[in-house]
């Protein structure tokens, strides 16, 4: 019994040490964003000046990222659901090759993918549409893979078979049975796509223009200015923007796991 207690205490200490290691940079960054000068604690010189500066200087970058993220989620959803359904339900020549090809953007470095997109869509150079296309290409595999995996689960297959046995046609099965069954998966995939789109730097850095600068590039410029306080405020806003998406995604993941058991 004593050995079990010691082992449990050791695991708790290890967990706390790991959390401290992971969260300490975030906590220090948040403190730095409220400090009038880097190196001082907020309670010595508290200020909100840097947040105001970020909104005034980089507000357009935040709006661009939100617009690009929203467009990316909509487009990947409209493409990913039919593509995932075709991969999960139909057998055709080259299906395995197509599934492997969909994973190709995930294996390429962001800069290489950005270069390929710029060379392909030269006419769109410097436009917001090019940034949206790049983010769609980068995030579409996540949407397709999650939708395909969900459609291949036994619960969805059984529900579709039951609807077919009751006389439902394809459209009724798809819109009244299949889509509601994978709703949580689609929402979780959309949140994952939004998170990836908002946080992608390498691809965005290659595709952005001064009139279409996304949030990660703006954050890079804030740190490149050597004003750590401004960069800290930008990072804190970035974390505050992504954290709700991550929490909702985790909640939906638990819901899917519970419903599938």
C-alpha positions as CSV (number, residue, x, y, z in Angstrom):
1,X,0.0,0.0,0.0
2,X,2.8,2.4,0.9
3,X,4.6,1.6,-2.4
4,X,1.4,2.5,-4.3
5,X,1.1,5.8,-2.4
6,X,4.7,6.7,-3.2
7,X,4.1,5.8,-6.9
8,X,1.0,7.9,-7.0
9,X,2.7,10.9,-5.4
10,X,5.6,10.6,-7.9
11,X,3.2,10.7,-10.8
12,X,1.4,13.8,-9.4
13,X,4.8,15.5,-8.9
14,X,5.8,14.6,-12.5
15,X,2.5,15.9,-13.8
16,X,2.8,19.2,-12.0
17,X,6.4,19.6,-13.1
18,X,5.4,19.0,-16.7
19,X,2.5,21.5,-16.5
20,X,4.9,24.1,-15.0
21,X,7.4,23.5,-17.8
22,X,4.7,23.9,-20.4
23,X,2.7,26.8,-18.9
24,X,5.5,28.9,-17.5
25,X,6.4,30.7,-20.8
26,X,2.7,31.5,-21.3
27,X,2.3,32.9,-17.8
28,X,5.4,35.0,-18.2
29,X,4.3,36.3,-21.5
30,X,0.9,37.3,-20.1
31,X,2.6,39.1,-17.2
32,X,4.9,40.9,-19.6
33,X,2.0,42.1,-21.7
34,X,0.7,44.1,-18.7
35,X,4.0,45.6,-17.7
36,X,5.0,49.1,-18.6
37,X,8.5,47.9,-19.2
38,X,9.8,44.4,-19.9
39,X,11.4,42.9,-16.8
40,X,9.0,44.5,-14.3
41,X,6.1,42.7,-12.9
42,X,2.6,44.0,-13.7
43,X,1.9,45.0,-10.1
44,X,5.0,47.3,-10.2
45,X,3.9,49.1,-13.4
46,X,0.6,47.9,-14.7
47,X,-0.6,49.2,-18.1
48,X,-2.9,48.3,-20.9
49,X,-1.0,50.5,-23.4
50,X,0.4,47.6,-25.4
51,X,-3.1,46.1,-26.0
52,X,-4.3,49.4,-27.4
53,X,-1.2,49.6,-29.6
54,X,-1.8,46.1,-30.9
55,X,-5.4,46.9,-31.8
56,X,-4.5,50.2,-33.5
57,X,-1.5,48.9,-35.4
58,X,-2.4,45.3,-36.1
59,X,-6.2,45.4,-36.0
60,X,-6.3,44.8,-39.7
61,X,-4.2,41.7,-39.4
62,X,-6.6,40.3,-36.8
63,X,-9.6,41.0,-39.1
64,X,-7.8,39.4,-42.1
65,X,-7.1,36.3,-40.1
66,X,-10.7,36.0,-38.9
67,X,-11.9,36.5,-42.5
68,X,-9.5,34.0,-43.9
69,X,-10.3,31.5,-41.1
70,X,-14.0,31.8,-41.7
71,X,-13.7,31.4,-45.5
72,X,-11.4,28.4,-45.0
73,X,-13.8,26.6,-42.7
74,X,-16.7,27.2,-45.1
75,X,-14.8,26.0,-48.2
76,X,-13.2,23.0,-46.5
77,X,-16.6,21.9,-45.1
78,X,-18.3,22.2,-48.5
79,X,-15.5,20.2,-50.2
80,X,-14.6,17.9,-47.3
81,X,-18.0,16.4,-46.6
82,X,-18.7,15.2,-50.2
83,X,-15.0,14.1,-50.6
84,X,-15.1,12.2,-47.3
85,X,-18.4,10.6,-48.2
86,X,-17.1,9.4,-51.6
87,X,-14.0,7.9,-50.0
88,X,-16.0,6.2,-47.3
89,X,-18.9,4.8,-49.4
90,X,-17.7,4.2,-52.9
91,X,-15.1,1.8,-54.3
92,X,-13.3,3.1,-57.4
93,X,-10.0,2.7,-59.1
94,X,-7.3,4.9,-57.5
95,X,-9.2,5.5,-54.2
96,X,-6.2,4.6,-52.1
97,X,-4.0,6.8,-54.2
98,X,-6.4,9.7,-53.8
99,X,-6.4,9.2,-50.0
100,X,-2.6,9.3,-50.0
101,X,-2.6,12.4,-52.3
102,X,-4.8,14.2,-49.9
103,X,-2.2,13.8,-47.2
104,X,0.5,15.3,-49.4
105,X,0.0,18.9,-48.1
106,X,0.7,17.7,-44.6
107,X,4.1,16.3,-45.5
108,X,5.4,19.5,-47.2
109,X,7.0,22.3,-45.2
110,X,4.8,25.4,-45.2
111,X,7.3,27.5,-47.2
112,X,7.5,24.8,-49.9
113,X,3.7,24.6,-50.1
114,X,3.5,28.4,-50.2
115,X,6.0,28.5,-53.1
116,X,4.1,25.9,-55.0
117,X,0.8,27.8,-54.5
118,X,2.4,31.2,-55.6
119,X,3.8,29.5,-58.7
120,X,0.5,28.0,-59.5
121,X,-1.7,31.1,-59.0
122,X,0.7,33.8,-60.1
123,X,-2.2,36.0,-61.2
124,X,-3.4,36.2,-57.6
125,X,-0.1,37.3,-56.1
126,X,-0.7,39.9,-53.4
127,X,-4.5,39.3,-53.1
128,X,-6.4,38.0,-50.2
129,X,-7.8,35.2,-52.3
130,X,-4.4,33.6,-52.6
131,X,-4.1,33.4,-48.8
132,X,-7.5,31.8,-48.6
133,X,-6.5,29.2,-51.3
134,X,-3.3,28.4,-49.5
135,X,-5.1,27.8,-46.2
136,X,-7.7,25.7,-47.9
137,X,-5.0,23.5,-49.4
138,X,-3.2,23.2,-46.1
139,X,-6.3,22.4,-43.9
140,X,-8.5,20.4,-46.3
141,X,-6.8,17.0,-45.5
142,X,-7.8,17.4,-41.8
143,X,-11.5,17.9,-42.7
144,X,-11.5,15.0,-45.2
145,X,-9.8,12.6,-42.9
146,X,-12.0,13.3,-39.9
147,X,-15.2,13.1,-42.0
148,X,-14.1,9.9,-43.7
149,X,-13.2,8.3,-40.4
150,X,-16.6,9.3,-38.9
151,X,-18.5,7.9,-41.8
152,X,-16.7,4.5,-41.5
153,X,-17.9,4.0,-37.9
154,X,-20.4,1.2,-37.2
155,X,-23.0,3.5,-35.8
156,X,-23.4,5.6,-38.9
157,X,-23.4,2.5,-41.1
158,X,-26.1,0.9,-39.0
159,X,-28.3,4.0,-39.1
160,X,-28.0,4.3,-42.8
161,X,-28.9,0.7,-43.3
162,X,-31.9,1.0,-41.0
163,X,-33.1,4.1,-43.0
164,X,-32.6,2.2,-46.3
165,X,-34.6,-0.7,-45.0
166,X,-37.5,1.7,-44.1
167,X,-37.6,2.9,-47.7
168,X,-35.6,6.1,-47.4
169,X,-33.9,7.2,-50.7
170,X,-30.3,8.5,-51.0
171,X,-31.2,12.1,-50.4
172,X,-33.3,11.3,-47.3
173,X,-30.6,9.1,-45.9
174,X,-27.8,11.6,-46.5
175,X,-29.6,14.8,-45.3
176,X,-31.7,13.3,-42.5
177,X,-29.5,10.5,-41.2
178,X,-25.9,10.8,-42.3
179,X,-25.3,14.5,-41.8
180,X,-26.9,14.7,-38.4
181,X,-24.9,11.6,-37.3
182,X,-21.6,13.3,-38.2
183,X,-22.6,16.8,-37.1
184,X,-20.3,16.8,-34.1
185,X,-17.4,15.5,-36.1
186,X,-17.9,18.2,-38.8
187,X,-18.0,20.9,-36.1
188,X,-14.9,19.6,-34.4
189,X,-13.1,19.4,-37.8
190,X,-14.2,23.0,-38.5
191,X,-12.8,24.1,-35.2
192,X,-9.5,22.3,-36.0
193,X,-9.4,23.9,-39.4
194,X,-10.0,27.3,-37.9
195,X,-7.3,26.8,-35.3
196,X,-4.8,25.7,-37.9
197,X,-5.7,28.6,-40.2
198,X,-5.3,31.2,-37.4
199,X,-2.0,29.8,-36.3
200,X,-0.2,28.9,-39.5
201,X,2.8,31.1,-40.0
202,X,5.2,29.6,-42.6
203,X,2.5,29.3,-45.3
204,X,1.0,32.7,-44.5
205,X,4.4,34.4,-44.5
206,X,5.0,33.3,-48.1
207,X,1.5,34.3,-49.3
208,X,0.7,37.5,-47.5
209,X,0.8,41.0,-48.8
210,X,0.9,44.4,-47.0
211,X,-2.8,44.7,-47.6
212,X,-3.6,41.1,-46.5
213,X,-1.4,40.5,-43.5
214,X,-2.6,37.7,-41.3
215,X,-2.3,37.5,-37.5
216,X,0.8,35.3,-37.2
217,X,2.8,37.5,-39.6
218,X,1.7,40.6,-37.6
219,X,2.8,38.9,-34.4
220,X,6.2,38.1,-36.0
221,X,6.6,41.7,-36.9
222,X,5.7,42.8,-33.4
223,X,8.5,40.6,-32.0
224,X,10.9,41.7,-34.8
225,X,10.5,45.3,-33.6
226,X,12.3,44.2,-30.4
227,X,9.4,45.5,-28.3
228,X,8.8,42.5,-26.2
229,X,5.9,44.1,-24.4
230,X,4.0,44.5,-27.7
231,X,4.8,41.0,-28.8
232,X,3.6,39.7,-25.4
233,X,0.3,41.5,-25.7
234,X,-0.1,40.2,-29.3
235,X,0.7,36.6,-28.1
236,X,-1.8,36.9,-25.2
237,X,-4.6,38.0,-27.6
238,X,-3.6,35.2,-29.9
239,X,-3.9,32.6,-27.1
240,X,-7.2,34.2,-25.9
241,X,-8.5,33.8,-29.5
242,X,-7.5,30.2,-29.9
243,X,-8.2,28.8,-26.4
244,X,-12.0,28.8,-26.8
245,X,-11.7,26.9,-30.1
246,X,-9.4,24.3,-28.5
247,X,-11.7,23.8,-25.5
248,X,-14.8,23.4,-27.6
249,X,-12.9,20.9,-29.8
250,X,-11.9,18.9,-26.8
251,X,-15.5,18.9,-25.5
252,X,-16.8,17.7,-28.9
253,X,-14.1,15.0,-29.0
254,X,-15.2,13.6,-25.7
255,X,-18.8,13.7,-26.9
256,X,-17.9,11.7,-30.0
257,X,-16.0,9.2,-27.9
258,X,-18.9,8.8,-25.5
259,X,-21.5,8.4,-28.3
260,X,-19.4,5.8,-30.1
261,X,-19.1,3.5,-27.1
